[in-house]
Amino acid sequence: MTVIIDGSPVEAPAGMPIGALLHARDATLRLTGDGRRRGLFCGMGLCFDCLVLVDGREAVRACITPAADGMRIVTGRP
Ligand code: FES
């Protein structure tokens, strides 16, 4: 299975949470208003620190969203 992360194709196991996939790549999931890097924190959908853009949808919680073939993920956004 292939997902597109910030424009680059990445092989990923089907159904793997995209938060885990991004964490393994040391990705910055989002930026705070003052530019601080955020990533996985609670890992279970409660803190909203892991928000990314997925297939054009804003504020998707990466930690509880399974990867799917062809999914387009954009990280490092405010
Ligand atoms: S890491 Fe807390 S909601 Fe995703």
Residues whose N, C-alpha, C, O or C-beta is under 5 A from the ligand:
A	BS01	FES	G39 L40 F41 C42 G43 M44 G45 L46 C47 F48 D49 C50 R61 C63
